[in-house]
């Protein structure tokens, strides 16, 4: 029986079956060029979930092991990175992890689902080549591209949880307003780490962030001259001042940030002697930094008086914690002490803002 003749195929005829799915995946609309141009871009990826790569290579590893592998790439340590006054940016090595995650997210759909959230978890607008003299232009243009790209690709917004930023005076009227609105639109953004802000752009920040409320921010870290941004974060609970004495930040917190629980101005307070905190604060974080304060001698804990007049059970933990911490500190001329400031918190926030009905101090007897 002679073989059947093959029918002539029309190159323009629609494909069917598995091949059609592959072609359809390749024709997925690309994100806008404004997003593609940046190092943290995401391009369309082919493949379908359930492909042969789903359970191979990195996806077959436990998440903990994948995280350990990614830790091999340089990461920005919040509050610890140093930049020069001449070129106040971080090196390009901090974008290596971003590039790796971007490449992984483009392997197939399964990899995209796994690594896309990690890719966009943190945005870095603070890195530039040390030889890049026009770093300010690159960072400013990157902020504009981010604002435009995320506006065109809103599905990426929920992934973003933190931002490492450098603010410069480059075209502030064009750069800051759209970028500030972009930050405001990120529903899960919790931490803003400002690595550098030009000392003469307070007015520009005030204008650029005008009518913007960053209600989702819980932690803000940056120099003392970023108080205009702090003013737009009413629900912030943690503030770190990396440069300056922090006086402008304290003034803003008093008026605009009533929920602040932690303030760190370590470099600005080398002669700190007395620290007044809430007794339920992060004790480990505080004691880790006590060695920086060579003259520190008194810790004051604010505590409520309940209806029975008894102390809160957590107070014993506070006292024992600092007794042990004081023993590890080098001796000084002044005797170290733990002082409890008891207050009647039930009346503290009355309509007339009257002081507590009961308020007194009690020194804890220290071990010999």
Long-range contacts (C-beta under 8 A, 24 or more apart in sequence): 21-48, 22-46, 25-109, 31-149, 31-152, 31-153, 32-148, 32-149, 32-152, 32-153, 34-144, 34-145, 34-148, 34-149, 34-152, 35-145, 35-146, 35-148, 35-149, 35-150, 35-152, 35-153, 37-145, 38-142, 38-145, 38-146, 38-149, 39-95, 39-98, 39-99, 39-102, 39-124, 39-127, 40-95, 40-98, 40-102, 40-119, 40-120, 40-123, 40-124, 41-102, 41-149, 42-102, 42-105, 42-106, 42-116, 42-119, 42-120, 42-156, 43-106, 45-105, 45-106, 45-107, 45-108, 45-109, 45-111, 45-112, 46-108, 46-109, 47-107, 47-108, 47-109, 47-110, 48-108, 48-109, 49-109, 49-110, 49-113, 50-110, 51-108, 51-109, 51-110, 53-107, 53-108, 53-110, 53-111, 54-108, 54-110, 58-104, 58-111, 58-114, 59-110, 59-111, 59-114, 70-97, 70-100, 70-101, 70-118, 73-97, 73-100, 76-124, 76-126, 76-164, 76-193, 76-195, 78-191, 78-193, 78-221, 78-240, 79-193, 79-221, 79-240, 79-242, 79-264, 81-195, 83-166, 83-195, 83-196, 87-128, 87-130, 87-132, 87-133, 87-135, 88-166, 88-195, 88-196, 89-126, 89-127, 89-128, 89-132, 89-135, 89-139, 89-166, 89-195, 89-196, 90-126, 90-127, 90-128, 90-164, 90-195, 91-127, 91-129, 91-130, 92-127, 92-128, 92-129, 94-124, 94-126, 94-127, 95-124, 95-127, 98-124, 116-159, 117-159, 119-159, 120-156, 120-159, 120-160, 121-159, 121-160, 121-161, 121-162, 122-160, 122-161, 122-162, 122-163, 122-164, 123-160, 123-162, 123-163, 123-164, 124-164, 125-163, 125-164, 125-165, 125-166, 126-164, 126-165, 126-166, 126-195, 126-196, 135-168, 136-168, 136-169, 136-170, 137-170, 139-166, 139-168, 139-170, 140-168, 140-170, 140-171, 140-174, 140-175, 143-175, 143-176, 143-178, 143-179, 144-174, 144-175, 144-178, 144-179, 146-179, 146-182, 147-178, 147-179, 147-181, 147-182, 148-178, 150-182, 150-185, 150-186, 151-182, 151-185, 154-185, 157-185, 157-186, 157-187, 157-188, 158-186, 158-187, 158-188, 159-188, 160-186, 160-188, 160-189, 161-188, 161-189, 161-190, 161-191, 162-189, 162-190, 162-191, 162-192, 162-193, 163-189, 163-191, 163-192, 163-193, 164-193, 164-195, 165-192, 165-193, 165-194, 165-195, 166-194, 166-195, 166-196, 166-197, 167-194, 167-196, 167-197, 167-198, 167-201, 167-205, 167-226, 168-198, 168-201, 169-198, 169-200, 169-201, 169-204, 172-201, 172-204, 172-207, 172-208, 173-204, 173-207, 173-208, 175-208, 176-204, 176-205, 176-207, 176-208, 176-209, 177-207, 177-208, 177-210, 179-208, 180-208, 180-209, 180-212, 180-232, 181-212, 183-212, 183-214, 184-212, 184-213, 184-214, 186-216, 187-216, 188-216, 189-214, 189-216, 189-217, 190-216, 190-217, 190-218, 190-219, 191-217, 191-218, 191-219, 191-220, 191-221, 192-217, 192-219, 192-220, 192-221, 192-222, 192-229, 192-233, 193-221, 193-222, 194-220, 194-221, 194-222, 194-223, 194-226, 194-229, 195-222, 196-223, 197-222, 197-223, 197-225, 197-226, 199-225, 202-227, 202-228, 205-229, 224-248, 224-249, 224-268, 227-251, 227-252, 230-256, 230-257, 231-256, 231-257, 233-257, 234-258, 234-259, 235-259, 236-260, 237-261, 237-262, 238-262, 238-264, 239-263, 239-264, 240-264, 240-265, 241-265, 241-267, 241-268, 242-267, 243-267, 243-268, 244-268, 245-269, 264-289, 266-292, 266-293, 269-293, 270-294, 271-295, 272-296, 273-297, 273-298, 273-334, 274-298, 274-299, 274-300, 275-299, 275-300, 276-300, 276-302, 276-341, 277-301, 277-302, 278-302, 279-303, 279-312, 279-314, 279-315, 279-318, 279-340, 280-314, 280-318, 283-317, 283-318, 283-321, 283-322, 287-321, 287-322, 287-325, 290-325, 290-329, 291-329, 294-330, 294-332, 295-332, 295-334, 296-329, 296-336, 297-332, 297-334, 297-335, 297-336, 297-337, 298-336, 298-337, 298-338, 298-339, 299-337, 299-338, 299-339, 300-339, 300-340, 300-341, 300-361, 301-338, 301-339, 301-340, 301-341, 302-341, 302-343, 303-340, 303-341, 303-342, 303-343, 304-342, 304-343, 304-344, 304-345, 304-346, 305-342, 305-343, 305-344, 305-345, 305-358, 315-340, 319-364, 323-364, 323-366, 323-367, 326-366, 335-366, 336-366, 337-363, 337-364, 337-366, 338-363, 338-364, 338-366, 339-363, 339-364, 340-364
